[in-house]
Amino acid sequence: MNPDQSLLFAENLSWQAPGQNFTLEVPHFRLNPGDRYAVVGPSGCGKSSLLGLLSLSLRPDRVEVLDIMGSPTASLWRVPGQGRLTALRARHIGFVPQMSALLPFLNVEANIHLPLDVMNIKNPHHINDLIECLGLVSLRTNRPAALSVGQRQRVAIARALSHQPDIILADEPTASLHPEQATHVMTLLHQQAERHAAVVMVTHDAERAAAAGFTLLPVSMNGSTTQIATA
């Protein structure tokens, strides 16, 4: 598959942590429809930073190629390209942060619906399916303050999937969940790729991720430099 046929294609992408002697290098990274990767490695090795780069929310220090859905983004970090980056992120990427980052003044259903509101899209059947699948039916009118940590994380997962994105990036999505819920969520994320999406998940639970069908993608560390690349 050519780079412009991939959902995401990156070459020679790097980022250095501000004020630290740490560099993340992405020499080659490609996401094709149906890909399911679980990035595994020790804490502090740059796994979350990789998701920041791929989600266009973390500005790279050096980038030769970073294409999303065939659209080059390497030159868009300068004004007025920021609007194009925001549009690509909103339409094509679903992101599950480590902490749920829900809007406190919106209830569960409104938080989940937020990406669709941004794009002025209505899809109530899909929202209802997500709410039911993630066990949130009785909580749909609750605000985040009334939810447990695990419940908030399930809402964040539903929000990331609400607009049926092409690329799903999840940062430790099951860390705060009960083991049975964690297995269910990994299975749900895995199933998203069956509709021609791709999933990149950061996790410390390599065994559960492999059992759910994810391809493990271990990081390679050399001193203060981390390298992450797909085949």
Secondary structure as the mmCIF struct_conf table of DSSP 4:
data_model
#
loop_
_struct_conf.conf_type_id
_struct_conf.id
_struct_conf.beg_label_comp_id
_struct_conf.beg_label_asym_id
_struct_conf.beg_label_seq_id
_struct_conf.end_label_comp_id
_struct_conf.end_label_asym_id
_struct_conf.end_label_seq_id
HELX_RH_3T_P HELX_RH_3T_P1 PRO A 3 GLN A 5
BEND BEND1 SER A 6 LEU A 7
STRN STRN1 LEU A 8 GLN A 16
TURN_TY1_P TURN_TY1_P1 PRO A 18 GLY A 19
BEND BEND2 GLN A 20 ASN A 21
STRN STRN2 THR A 23 LEU A 31
TURN_TY1_P TURN_TY1_P2 PRO A 33 GLY A 34
STRN STRN3 ARG A 36 VAL A 40
TURN_TY1_P TURN_TY1_P3 SER A 43 GLY A 44
BEND BEND3 CYS A 45 GLY A 46
HELX_RH_AL_P HELX_RH_AL_P1 LYS A 47 LEU A 54
TURN_TY1_P TURN_TY1_P4 SER A 55 LEU A 56
BEND BEND4 LEU A 58 LEU A 58
BEND BEND5 ASP A 61 ASP A 61
STRN STRN4 ARG A 62 ILE A 68
TURN_TY1_P TURN_TY1_P5 MET A 69 GLY A 70
STRN STRN5 SER A 71 PRO A 72
TURN_TY1_P TURN_TY1_P6 ALA A 74 TRP A 77
BEND BEND6 ARG A 78 ARG A 78
TURN_TY1_P TURN_TY1_P7 VAL A 79 GLY A 81
HELX_RH_AL_P HELX_RH_AL_P2 GLN A 82 HIS A 92
STRN STRN6 ILE A 93 VAL A 96
BEND BEND7 GLN A 98 MET A 99
TURN_TY1_P TURN_TY1_P8 PRO A 104 PHE A 105
BEND BEND8 LEU A 106 LEU A 106
HELX_RH_AL_P HELX_RH_AL_P3 VAL A 108 VAL A 118
TURN_TY1_P TURN_TY1_P9 MET A 119 ASN A 120
HELX_RH_AL_P HELX_RH_AL_P4 PRO A 124 CYS A 133
TURN_TY1_P TURN_TY1_P10 LEU A 134 GLY A 135
HELX_RH_3T_P HELX_RH_3T_P2 VAL A 137 LEU A 139
TURN_TY1_P TURN_TY1_P11 ARG A 140 THR A 141
HELX_RH_3T_P HELX_RH_3T_P3 PRO A 144 ALA A 146
BEND BEND9 LEU A 147 LEU A 147
HELX_RH_AL_P HELX_RH_AL_P5 VAL A 149 LEU A 161
TURN_TY1_P TURN_TY1_P12 SER A 162 HIS A 163
BEND BEND10 ASP A 166 ASP A 166
STRN STRN7 ILE A 167 ASP A 171
BEND BEND11 GLU A 172 GLU A 172
TURN_TY1_P TURN_TY1_P13 PRO A 173 SER A 176
BEND BEND12 LEU A 177 LEU A 177
HELX_RH_AL_P HELX_RH_AL_P6 PRO A 179 GLN A 192
HELX_RH_3T_P HELX_RH_3T_P4 ALA A 193 ARG A 195
TURN_TY1_P TURN_TY1_P14 HIS A 196 HIS A 196
STRN STRN8 ALA A 198 VAL A 202
BEND BEND13 HIS A 204 HIS A 204
HELX_RH_AL_P HELX_RH_AL_P7 ALA A 206 ALA A 211
TURN_TY1_P TURN_TY1_P15 ALA A 212 GLY A 213
HELX_LH_PP_P HELX_LH_PP_P1 PHE A 214 PHE A 214
STRN STRN9 THR A 215 PRO A 218
STRN STRN10 SER A 220 ASN A 222
TURN_TY1_P TURN_TY1_P16 GLY A 223 SER A 224
STRN STRN11 THR A 225 GLN A 227
#
